[in-house]
Amino acid sequence: MRSRRRRTRAVLSVLAAAVVGVAGCDAAGGDSSAPEARRTPPAPVWDPSPGSVAAVGDSITRGFDACSVLSDCPEVSWATGSSPEVDSLAVRLLGRAKAAERSWNYAVTGARMADLPGQMARAAARRPELVAVMVGANDACRASVSAMTPVADFRAGFEDAMRTLRKALPKSQVYVASIPDLKRLWSQGRTNPLGKQVWKLGVCPSMLGDADALDAAAVQRRDAVERRVAQYNAVLREVCARDRRCRSDGGAVHAFRFGTEQLSHWDWFHPSVDGQARLAEIAYRTVTAEER
């Protein structure tokens, strides 16, 4: 009996050692000697060198008033223009020759957020690898403060536009520019007599109307527009953040301090050729930045 018990204890000891060895191997991932470098890292979601670009948005993306008064000038567009003075986002990403064949501009002067889903559908038909978005200024630039697009409607419009794109192109990337600081544009342009005359033709009346008025009502009106732009920019940033293949500029366009050289010398409100180049720089930095 004693001999049998000794043999039993010996067998149990061997089995216990084997179990410990197996457990130790599993805890180390199967082969504890395999270096971490052998594990293949996941592919990054964001591609900093897309092969095609489509642009959607409003007058800024159409180069409005950059070349001549009250006219589009898409060749100087920050997003897809061909002008060497601007070096648009498409040119910087693709090169000049390829950009001429692989970039498209579906922005429309006067467009608001409600127009974006339709523009996005047209852009998606080209199957671009990157869609550049700048929209929202016209939602604040209304005949009156009360006519500005409600924030909830603005959000619904942007979400609809993103759904439209994702339904057609689940993996296309999106760059979203913030809305410029309209109040700063007013403060810069109001010193120019020609600009103020052009403003009277209906350029952003909620902010630019009665440009020299500094009474309480005028200040309150401009402050209301400024707050609404901040709310729109928050929507653009939040909706974009929910999409793994969307990058916003983090407020860089809104923070950019447009000076007189960056404003149209026709209306002193829209970006000049130089201003378009600055927008292209901001977009390129965002698109090509390290994975965030």
Stockholm file with secondary structure:
# STOCKHOLM 1.0

chainA/1-292         MRSRRRRTRAVLSVLAAAVVGVAGCDAAGGDSSAPEARRTPPAPVWDPSPGSVAAVGDSITRGFDACSVLSDCPEVSWATGSSPEVDSLAVRLLGRAKAAERSWNYAVTGARMADLPGQMARAAARRPELVAVMVGANDACRASVSAMTPVADFRAGFEDAMRTLRKALPKSQVYVASIPDLKRLWSQGRTNPLGKQVWKLGVCPSMLGDADALDAAAVQRRDAVERRVAQYNAVLREVCARDRRCRSDGGAVHAFRFGTEQLSHWDWFHPSVDGQARLAEIAYRTVTAEER
#=GR chainA/1-292 SS CHHHHHHHHHHHHHHHHHHHHHHHHHHTTSCTTSCGGGSCCCCCSCCSSCSCEEEEESTTTTTTTSSSTTCCCGGGCTTTCCCTTTCCHHHHHHCHHHHHHHEEECCCTTCCGGGHHHHHHHHHTTCCSEEEEECCHHHHSSSSGGGSCCHHHHHHHHHHHHHHHHHHCTTCEEEECCCCCHHHHHHHHTTCHHHHHHHTTTSSHHHHTTTTCCSHHHHHHHHHHHHHHHHHHHHHHHHHHTSTTEEECTTHHHHCCCCGGGBCTTTSSSBCHHHHHHHHHHHHHHHHSCCC
#=GC SS_cons         CHHHHHHHHHHHHHHHHHHHHHHHHHHTTSCTTSCGGGSCCCCCSCCSSCSCEEEEESTTTTTTTSSSTTCCCGGGCTTTCCCTTTCCHHHHHHCHHHHHHHEEECCCTTCCGGGHHHHHHHHHTTCCSEEEEECCHHHHSSSSGGGSCCHHHHHHHHHHHHHHHHHHCTTCEEEECCCCCHHHHHHHHTTCHHHHHHHTTTSSHHHHTTTTCCSHHHHHHHHHHHHHHHHHHHHHHHHHHTSTTEEECTTHHHHCCCCGGGBCTTTSSSBCHHHHHHHHHHHHHHHHSCCC
//
